[in-house]
Amino acid sequence: MFLFGLFLTIGFSPQSLIFQFAVDQITPFITYAAIIVLIVLLYFVYDSIYSPLRDLNQGLKANGTIGLIALVMATVGGIYALVNVGGIILLIMAVVFWKVSLRFR
């Protein structure tokens, strides 16, 4: 306790010194981990945004406007499927629109 009192009087805390040393040693690893997490998140965002847009573009090229409407309705139906009965109805309508677009292709 004598050393604790002496360090408090001087304004020096061994605990803060040890903690600061540990933080200084770990900081580069935390930075690398944050960069890796950012890269992984960018991959998932890229995959979750690019793939549906690519599918919409292919649906538009293959089946025209009716196919695009069917894909958008399927997307909105997928969002609302677990929340509202309207989501299931939208999914059924999307299948019907898709079949119609294939018929007129």
Backbone as ProteinMPNN parsed JSONL, in Angstrom:
{"seq_chain_A": "MFLFGLFLTIGFSPQSLIFQFAVDQITPFITYAAIIVLIVLLYFVYDSIYSPLRDLNQGLKANGTIGLIALVMATVGGIYALVNVGGIILLIMAVVFWKVSLRFR", "coords_chain_A": {"N_chain_A": [[0.832, -1.19, 0.0], [2.079, 1.108, 0.565], [3.615, 1.716, -1.709], [1.543, 2.154, -3.533], [0.316, 4.457, -2.459], [2.519, 6.182, -2.683], [2.908, 6.239, -5.455], [0.472, 7.395, -6.214], [0.789, 9.921, -5.119], [2.93, 10.925, -6.581], [1.771, 10.901, -9.038], [1.738, 8.85, -10.767], [0.666, 5.901, -12.188], [0.959, 2.529, -11.973], [-0.795, 0.633, -13.04], [-2.114, 1.967, -15.122], [0.048, 2.393, -16.778], [0.806, -0.229, -17.478], [-1.547, -1.019, -18.745], [-1.62, 0.852, -20.855], [0.681, 0.087, -22.249], [-0.095, -2.496, -23.06], [-2.264, -1.869, -24.721], [-0.945, -0.395, -26.681], [0.594, -2.427, -27.821], [-1.348, -4.129, -28.88], [-2.846, -2.621, -30.647], [-2.011, -2.47, -33.49], [-2.846, -5.022, -34.385], [-5.583, -4.913, -33.968], [-6.236, -2.969, -35.808], [-5.58, -4.291, -38.218], [-7.422, -6.39, -38.048], [-9.813, -4.955, -38.207], [-9.634, -3.974, -40.823], [-9.717, -6.37, -42.266], [-12.295, -7.285, -41.565], [-13.776, -5.24, -42.735], [-13.239, -5.694, -45.452], [-14.431, -8.225, -45.786], [-17.107, -7.567, -45.221], [-17.585, -5.789, -47.331], [-17.453, -7.601, -49.444], [-19.732, -9.197, -48.911], [-21.739, -7.256, -49.109], [-21.381, -6.464, -51.75], [-21.967, -8.874, -53.024], [-24.63, -9.262, -52.213], [-25.903, -7.109, -53.335], [-25.077, -6.837, -56.006], [-25.682, -9.333, -57.246], [-28.627, -9.606, -57.207], [-29.233, -7.348, -58.826], [-27.971, -8.055, -61.199], [-29.487, -10.305, -61.827], [-31.977, -9.066, -62.232], [-31.387, -7.525, -64.494], [-30.788, -9.549, -66.351], [-33.265, -10.802, -66.391], [-34.797, -8.788, -67.52], [-33.625, -8.591, -70.066], [-34.087, -11.163, -71.062], [-36.858, -11.7, -70.764], [-38.266, -9.374, -71.054], [-40.295, -6.514, -70.157], [-42.388, -7.564, -68.634], [-41.21, -9.77, -67.407], [-39.338, -8.415, -65.824], [-41.074, -7.044, -64.106], [-42.161, -9.252, -62.814], [-39.894, -10.206, -61.442], [-39.363, -8.051, -59.705], [-41.72, -8.061, -58.215], [-41.44, -10.558, -57.008], [-39.221, -10.053, -55.406], [-40.206, -8.061, -53.626], [-42.276, -9.535, -52.541], [-40.785, -11.518, -51.253], [-39.658, -9.983, -49.243], [-41.871, -9.284, -47.697], [-42.958, -11.737, -47.011], [-42.754, -13.137, -44.555], [-43.973, -11.398, -42.86], [-46.479, -10.469, -43.633], [-49.547, -11.522, -45.142], [-49.867, -10.626, -47.644], [-47.4, -10.819, -48.839], [-47.122, -13.493, -49.635], [-49.121, -13.59, -51.534], [-48.066, -11.79, -53.381], [-45.822, -13.269, -54.179], [-47.032, -15.45, -55.459], [-48.329, -14.076, -57.522], [-46.054, -13.139, -58.816], [-44.963, -15.492, -59.819], [-46.943, -16.17, -61.653], [-46.803, -13.957, -63.405], [-44.204, -14.373, -64.335], [-44.452, -16.818, -65.69], [-46.228, -16.004, -67.683], [-44.605, -14.155, -69.005], [-42.674, -15.867, -69.999], [-44.195, -17.282, -71.792], [-44.844, -15.39, -73.744], [-42.416, -14.824, -74.827]], "CA_chain_A": [[0.0, 0.0, 0.0], [2.973, 2.256, 0.588], [3.938, 2.058, -3.089], [0.326, 2.695, -4.138], [0.215, 5.843, -1.983], [3.618, 6.943, -3.256], [2.626, 6.456, -6.878], [-0.627, 8.356, -6.312], [1.328, 11.238, -4.801], [3.756, 11.34, -7.708], [0.903, 11.012, -10.208], [2.117, 7.754, -11.65], [-0.122, 4.714, -11.881], [1.502, 1.374, -12.69], [-1.852, -0.041, -13.78], [-2.347, 2.666, -16.379], [1.227, 2.167, -17.601], [0.696, -1.586, -18.016], [-2.672, -1.008, -19.673], [-1.215, 1.595, -22.037], [1.627, -0.764, -22.974], [-0.865, -3.565, -23.699], [-3.039, -1.271, -25.811], [0.002, -0.066, -27.75], [1.017, -3.66, -28.472], [-2.487, -4.773, -29.538], [-3.464, -1.706, -31.609], [-1.858, -2.855, -34.908], [-3.661, -6.2, -34.686], [-6.969, -4.453, -34.04], [-6.352, -2.284, -37.09], [-5.62, -5.321, -39.269], [-8.7, -7.103, -37.937], [-10.863, -4.068, -38.72], [-9.513, -3.944, -42.282], [-10.201, -7.663, -42.768], [-13.747, -7.287, -41.408], [-14.306, -4.336, -43.752], [-13.155, -6.377, -46.75], [-15.46, -9.277, -45.794], [-18.408, -6.911, -45.335], [-17.724, -5.296, -48.7], [-17.768, -8.751, -50.29], [-21.129, -9.581, -48.72], [-22.583, -6.2, -49.659], [-21.253, -6.566, -53.198], [-22.691, -10.059, -53.454], [-26.06, -9.139, -51.97], [-26.462, -6.053, -54.171], [-24.774, -7.064, -57.416], [-26.379, -10.51, -57.773], [-30.017, -9.319, -57.595], [-29.286, -6.421, -59.963], [-27.617, -8.833, -62.384], [-30.665, -11.121, -62.154], [-32.999, -8.183, -62.803], [-30.962, -7.175, -65.85], [-30.967, -10.732, -67.199], [-34.705, -10.996, -66.554], [-35.282, -7.792, -68.468], [-33.154, -8.951, -71.404], [-34.659, -12.427, -71.514], [-38.319, -11.772, -70.77], [-38.863, -8.061, -71.255], [-40.831, -5.751, -69.032], [-43.21, -8.429, -67.775], [-40.26, -10.528, -66.586], [-38.796, -7.503, -64.82], [-42.139, -6.843, -63.115], [-42.251, -10.484, -62.028], [-38.753, -10.255, -60.527], [-39.554, -7.039, -58.653], [-42.785, -8.551, -57.339], [-40.882, -11.647, -56.204], [-38.361, -9.449, -54.387], [-41.06, -7.439, -52.609], [-42.971, -10.638, -51.865], [-39.833, -12.138, -50.327], [-39.484, -9.106, -48.084], [-43.077, -9.292, -46.869], [-43.507, -13.089, -46.863], [-42.844, -13.533, -43.145], [-44.63, -10.354, -42.082], [-47.838, -10.205, -44.056], [-50.078, -12.478, -46.107], [-49.684, -10.012, -48.957], [-46.14, -11.293, -49.399], [-47.389, -14.761, -50.31], [-49.899, -13.25, -52.725], [-47.118, -11.217, -54.343], [-45.014, -14.354, -54.726], [-47.874, -16.193, -56.403], [-48.487, -13.217, -58.692], [-44.77, -13.09, -59.511], [-44.838, -16.74, -60.59], [-47.865, -16.06, -62.783], [-46.217, -13.006, -64.36], [-43.026, -14.991, -64.952], [-44.935, -17.808, -66.662], [-46.778, -15.243, -68.805], [-43.493, -13.58, -69.758], [-42.048, -16.953, -70.76], [-45.118, -17.677, -72.868], [-44.793, -14.378, -74.803], [-41.031, -14.59, -75.241]], "C_chain_A": [[0.873, 1.248, 0.0], [3.292, 2.699, -0.847], [2.732, 2.667, -3.816], [0.163, 4.159, -3.746], [1.299, 6.719, -2.588], [3.364, 7.245, -4.729], [1.475, 7.443, -7.08], [-0.126, 9.767, -6.056], [2.146, 11.777, -5.975], [2.894, 11.578, -8.95], [1.187, 9.949, -11.241], [1.315, 6.535, -11.242], [0.438, 3.53, -12.663], [0.442, 0.652, -13.515], [-2.103, 0.647, -15.121], [-1.157, 2.488, -17.314], [1.169, 0.786, -18.252], [-0.428, -1.648, -19.05], [-2.293, -0.287, -20.966], [-0.233, 0.79, -22.881], [0.882, -1.868, -23.725], [-1.667, -3.028, -24.886], [-2.131, -0.92, -26.98], [0.458, -1.308, -28.505], [-0.098, -4.288, -29.301], [-3.063, -3.914, -30.663], [-3.222, -2.091, -33.072], [-2.705, -4.065, -35.289], [-5.142, -5.84, -34.795], [-7.203, -3.743, -35.367], [-6.435, -3.285, -38.239], [-6.939, -6.082, -39.246], [-9.838, -6.248, -38.486], [-10.821, -3.998, -40.241], [-10.035, -5.244, -42.888], [-11.72, -7.745, -42.682], [-14.388, -6.379, -42.453], [-14.293, -4.991, -45.128], [-14.224, -7.465, -46.852], [-16.85, -8.658, -45.934], [-18.629, -6.349, -46.735], [-18.039, -6.429, -49.67], [-19.243, -9.133, -50.152], [-22.078, -8.526, -49.278], [-22.559, -6.26, -51.186], [-22.081, -7.739, -53.709], [-24.192, -9.89, -53.295], [-26.693, -8.025, -52.787], [-26.255, -6.371, -55.657], [-25.567, -8.236, -58.001], [-27.845, -10.241, -58.101], [-30.123, -8.347, -58.772], [-28.922, -7.125, -61.262], [-28.808, -9.7, -62.82], [-31.778, -10.276, -62.77], [-32.651, -7.809, -64.243], [-31.144, -8.357, -66.798], [-32.443, -11.022, -67.433], [-35.298, -10.011, -67.542], [-34.866, -8.146, -69.888], [-33.874, -10.193, -71.927], [-36.169, -12.35, -71.695], [-39.003, -10.418, -70.88], [-39.401, -7.457, -69.973], [-41.658, -6.619, -68.094], [-42.317, -9.289, -66.88], [-39.648, -9.681, -65.498], [-39.822, -7.236, -63.724], [-42.266, -8.073, -62.219], [-41.101, -10.575, -61.022], [-38.881, -9.248, -59.392], [-40.644, -7.492, -57.691], [-42.287, -9.695, -56.459], [-39.983, -11.102, -55.1], [-39.187, -8.834, -53.261], [-41.836, -8.509, -51.843], [-42.063, -11.361, -50.889], [-39.595, -11.301, -49.09], [-40.672, -9.23, -47.136], [-43.613, -10.687, -46.556], [-43.681, -13.488, -45.397], [-43.631, -12.553, -42.295], [-46.119, -10.275, -42.378], [-48.261, -11.27, -45.075], [-49.912, -11.939, -47.523], [-48.387, -10.448, -49.62], [-46.32, -12.589, -50.165], [-48.171, -14.516, -51.597], [-48.987, -12.648, -53.795], [-46.235, -12.29, -54.967], [-45.789, -15.171, -55.751], [-48.077, -15.384, -57.679], [-47.19, -13.135, -59.499], [-44.564, -14.345, -60.358], [-45.737, -16.686, -61.82], [-47.3, -15.111, -63.84], [-45.017, -13.614, -65.067], [-43.443, -16.007, -66.01], [-45.521, -17.111, -67.899], [-45.643, -14.669, -69.651], [-42.739, -14.656, -70.55], [-42.897, -17.369, -71.945], [-44.992, -16.716, -74.055], [-43.389, -14.112, -75.305], [-40.779, -15.084, -76.605]], "O_chain_A": [[0.474, 2.303, -0.493], [3.249, 3.887, -1.165], [2.887, 3.587, -4.619], [-0.098, 5.006, -4.599], [1.042, 7.863, -2.963], [3.578, 8.366, -5.19], [1.503, 8.24, -8.018], [-0.572, 10.71, -6.71], [2.053, 12.957, -6.314], [3.259, 12.374, -9.816], [0.914, 10.119, -12.43], [1.289, 6.176, -10.065], [0.395, 3.531, -13.893], [0.748, 0.115, -14.58], [-2.283, -0.021, -16.139], [-1.339, 2.438, -18.531], [1.451, 0.647, -19.442], [-0.273, -2.261, -20.106], [-2.611, -0.764, -22.055], [-0.313, 0.815, -24.11], [1.185, -2.146, -24.885], [-1.735, -3.67, -25.935], [-2.499, -1.121, -28.137], [0.686, -1.243, -29.714], [0.177, -4.917, -30.323], [-3.716, -4.452, -31.558], [-4.173, -2.043, -33.853], [-3.227, -4.125, -36.402], [-5.864, -6.401, -35.62], [-8.258, -3.903, -35.98], [-7.268, -3.14, -39.133], [-7.507, -6.384, -40.296], [-10.731, -6.763, -39.159], [-11.871, -3.965, -40.883], [-10.718, -5.221, -43.912], [-12.369, -8.219, -43.615], [-15.438, -6.716, -43.001], [-15.251, -4.849, -45.887], [-14.858, -7.609, -47.898], [-17.682, -9.169, -46.684], [-19.737, -6.423, -47.266], [-18.805, -6.241, -50.615], [-19.924, -9.364, -51.151], [-23.111, -8.865, -49.857], [-23.596, -6.123, -51.835], [-22.803, -7.618, -54.699], [-24.955, -10.33, -54.155], [-27.917, -7.994, -52.922], [-27.165, -6.189, -56.465], [-26.069, -8.147, -59.121], [-28.288, -10.615, -59.188], [-31.0, -8.498, -59.622], [-29.496, -6.831, -62.31], [-29.103, -9.818, -64.009], [-32.443, -10.707, -63.711], [-33.526, -7.78, -65.109], [-31.604, -8.182, -67.926], [-32.838, -11.434, -68.523], [-36.195, -10.356, -68.31], [-35.663, -8.018, -70.818], [-34.228, -10.26, -73.104], [-36.704, -12.875, -72.671], [-40.23, -10.346, -70.803], [-39.016, -7.835, -68.866], [-41.626, -6.421, -66.88], [-42.643, -9.51, -65.714], [-39.453, -10.149, -64.376], [-39.476, -7.205, -62.543], [-42.456, -7.948, -61.009], [-41.311, -10.975, -59.877], [-38.546, -9.553, -58.248], [-40.507, -7.326, -56.479], [-42.669, -9.792, -55.293], [-39.981, -11.623, -53.985], [-38.905, -9.057, -52.083], [-42.028, -8.395, -50.632], [-42.505, -11.774, -49.817], [-39.358, -11.837, -48.008], [-40.499, -9.277, -45.918], [-44.641, -10.803, -45.888], [-44.678, -14.122, -45.05], [-43.928, -12.838, -41.135], [-46.926, -10.042, -41.478], [-47.426, -11.84, -45.777], [-49.828, -12.705, -48.483], [-48.292, -10.443, -50.847], [-45.733, -12.766, -51.232], [-47.917, -15.151, -52.621], [-49.122, -12.962, -54.977], [-45.933, -12.226, -56.158], [-45.25, -15.537, -56.795], [-48.008, -15.925, -58.782], [-47.226, -13.069, -60.727], [-44.053, -14.271, -61.476], [-45.336, -17.108, -62.905], [-47.316, -15.423, -65.031], [-44.827, -13.4, -66.264], [-42.863, -16.055, -67.095], [-45.331, -17.573, -69.024], [-45.713, -14.695, -70.88], [-42.229, -14.389, -71.638], [-42.371, -17.765, -72.985], [-45.024, -17.136, -75.212], [-43.202, -13.235, -76.148], [-39.662, -14.965, -77.107]]}, "name": "protein", "num_of_chains": 1, "seq": "MFLFGLFLTIGFSPQSLIFQFAVDQITPFITYAAIIVLIVLLYFVYDSIYSPLRDLNQGLKANGTIGLIALVMATVGGIYALVNVGGIILLIMAVVFWKVSLRFR"}
